[in-house]
Amino acid sequence: MATRFLKDLPRDLDRKISRDFNNLIKDVHFELSNRNETQPTTMPVFTGFFASSWKAQNSPVTANHKVENYEPWATQRKIVWQAFSKGQKIRPPRPVVEPRFPVGSGNRVFNYRKAVFIGNKAEYSQYVLEGGEIQRFVQGQLGRLIKENMSDKGKIFIGGATSEKFSGTTYTSFEA
């Protein structure tokens, strides 16, 4: 018998979809946070603040956190800017990637029936997005993560705002 509404799903299937969906959110957050040191993603890392600022929530993520307000990234930025003002070009000694908004066991569980937004809280994130690494992630690795985590057939739509200056949302779908 076919089920027409999500609320009518059998409990075991509902739990499986919920578990798979939360694993997907956790894995996407993990990849974006660049915590995998054996196979790091191509995400840009300078001080580590951008990679540490990914957040998953049920409403759009606003990029309003300044690197100057958060340690240890503020100190690293200060060192680099002091050297830059003296005409030197240096990189921070060791970028610190520590997710500030963890996703996973012991943390929030997301309901697959509601939208989940994964975005970056760093104020300068829209400029980092111009580099194309996130777009390549969405077009390549994200599809692989969806296929690995969502074992039952279905479609997941990924939406991303183009920027604050332009209106509209683009959607990319992946068959899972």
C-alpha positions as CSV (number, residue, x, y, z in Angstrom):
1,M,0.0,0.0,0.0
2,A,1.4,3.4,-1.0
3,T,1.7,6.1,1.6
4,R,0.6,9.6,0.5
5,F,1.7,11.6,3.4
6,L,4.9,11.7,5.5
7,K,2.9,11.4,8.7
8,D,1.6,8.0,7.5
9,L,5.0,6.4,7.1
10,P,5.6,3.2,9.2
11,R,7.5,4.0,12.3
12,D,10.6,1.9,11.4
13,L,10.9,3.6,8.0
14,D,10.3,7.0,9.7
15,R,13.2,6.3,12.2
16,K,15.5,5.1,9.4
17,I,14.9,8.2,7.2
18,S,15.4,10.5,10.3
19,R,18.6,8.7,11.2
20,D,19.9,8.8,7.6
21,F,18.9,12.5,7.3
22,N,20.7,13.4,10.5
23,N,23.8,11.5,9.4
24,L,23.8,13.4,6.1
25,I,23.6,16.8,8.0
26,K,26.4,15.7,10.3
27,D,28.6,14.5,7.3
28,V,28.0,17.7,5.3
29,H,28.9,19.8,8.3
30,F,32.0,17.7,8.9
31,E,33.2,18.0,5.3
32,L,32.6,21.8,5.3
33,S,34.4,22.2,8.6
34,N,37.4,20.5,7.0
35,R,38.1,18.4,10.1
36,N,39.2,15.4,8.1
37,E,43.0,15.7,8.2
38,T,43.7,12.5,6.2
39,Q,41.6,13.7,3.3
40,P,41.0,17.4,3.7
41,T,38.5,19.1,1.4
42,T,39.5,22.0,-0.7
43,M,37.8,24.5,1.6
44,P,39.7,27.7,2.0
45,V,41.6,27.9,5.4
46,F,43.6,30.9,6.4
47,T,43.0,31.5,10.1
48,G,40.5,28.6,10.3
49,F,37.6,30.9,11.3
50,F,35.6,30.3,8.1
51,A,35.9,26.5,8.4
52,S,35.0,26.7,12.1
53,S,31.8,28.8,11.5
54,W,29.5,26.4,9.7
55,K,26.1,26.0,11.3
56,A,23.1,23.9,10.6
57,Q,19.7,25.1,11.7
58,N,16.0,25.3,10.7
59,S,16.1,28.9,9.5
60,P,18.5,30.7,7.1
61,V,21.9,31.3,8.6
62,T,23.0,34.9,8.8
63,A,26.6,35.8,8.3
64,N,27.2,38.3,11.1
65,H,30.2,37.0,13.2
66,K,33.4,39.1,12.9
67,V,36.7,37.2,13.2
68,E,38.0,40.0,15.5
69,N,35.5,39.0,18.2
70,Y,36.5,35.3,18.5
71,E,39.7,33.8,19.9
72,P,42.1,32.3,18.8
73,W,41.3,33.6,15.3
74,A,41.4,37.3,16.4
75,T,45.0,36.9,17.5
76,Q,46.0,35.2,14.3
77,R,44.4,37.8,12.2
78,K,46.0,40.6,14.2
79,I,49.5,39.0,13.7
80,V,48.9,38.8,10.0
81,W,47.6,42.4,9.7
82,Q,50.5,43.8,11.7
83,A,53.0,42.0,9.4
84,F,51.1,43.2,6.4
85,S,51.2,46.8,7.6
86,K,55.0,46.5,7.7
87,G,55.1,45.2,4.1
88,Q,55.5,41.5,5.0
89,K,53.3,38.8,3.7
90,I,52.9,35.9,6.2
91,R,50.3,33.3,6.8
92,P,49.0,32.5,10.3
93,P,51.4,30.0,12.0
94,R,48.8,27.2,12.4
95,P,45.2,27.7,11.3
96,V,42.7,26.6,14.1
97,V,39.7,24.6,12.8
98,E,37.4,24.0,15.7
99,P,33.7,23.9,14.8
100,R,31.9,26.4,16.9
101,F,28.4,24.9,16.1
102,P,28.8,21.1,16.3
103,V,26.3,18.7,14.8
104,G,26.1,15.1,15.8
105,S,25.6,12.9,18.8
106,G,24.5,14.6,22.0
107,N,23.5,17.7,20.0
108,R,20.4,18.8,18.1
109,V,18.5,16.2,16.1
110,F,16.9,17.6,12.9
111,N,13.5,16.6,11.6
112,Y,13.6,15.6,8.0
113,R,10.1,17.0,7.5
114,K,11.4,20.6,8.0
115,A,14.0,22.5,6.0
116,V,17.5,22.6,7.3
117,F,19.9,25.4,6.3
118,I,23.6,24.9,6.5
119,G,25.4,28.2,6.3
120,N,28.4,30.1,7.5
121,K,28.3,32.6,10.3
122,A,31.6,34.4,9.2
123,E,30.7,37.9,8.2
124,Y,33.0,37.7,5.2
125,S,31.7,34.3,4.0
126,Q,30.0,35.7,0.8
127,Y,33.5,36.8,-0.4
128,V,34.9,33.3,0.3
129,L,32.1,31.8,-1.7
130,E,33.3,33.7,-4.8
131,G,36.3,31.4,-5.0
132,G,34.2,28.4,-6.2
133,E,35.3,25.8,-3.6
134,I,31.8,25.6,-2.1
135,Q,30.2,25.3,-5.6
136,R,32.5,22.5,-6.4
137,F,31.6,20.8,-3.1
138,V,27.9,21.1,-3.9
139,Q,28.3,19.7,-7.4
140,G,30.7,16.9,-6.4
141,Q,31.1,15.7,-2.9
142,L,27.6,16.6,-1.7
143,G,26.0,14.3,-4.2
144,R,28.3,11.5,-3.0
145,L,27.3,12.2,0.6
146,I,23.6,12.1,-0.2
147,K,24.0,8.8,-2.0
148,E,26.0,7.3,0.9
149,N,23.6,8.4,3.6
150,M,20.1,8.3,2.1
151,S,19.8,4.7,1.1
152,D,16.2,4.8,0.1
153,K,15.2,6.5,-3.2
154,G,14.1,10.0,-3.1
155,K,15.1,13.6,-4.0
156,I,16.8,16.1,-1.9
157,F,16.9,19.7,-3.0
158,I,19.8,21.9,-2.1
159,G,19.0,25.6,-2.2
160,G,21.5,28.4,-1.9
161,A,21.0,32.2,-1.9
162,T,23.0,33.8,-4.6
163,S,24.1,36.7,-2.4
164,E,22.6,39.5,-0.3
165,K,22.7,41.9,-3.3
166,F,20.7,39.7,-5.7
167,S,17.3,38.2,-5.2
168,G,16.3,34.7,-5.9
169,T,17.3,31.2,-4.9
170,T,18.8,28.5,-7.0
171,Y,18.1,24.8,-6.4
172,T,20.1,21.8,-7.3
173,S,18.6,18.4,-6.9
174,F,20.4,15.1,-6.3
175,E,18.8,11.7,-6.7
176,A,19.6,9.7,-3.6
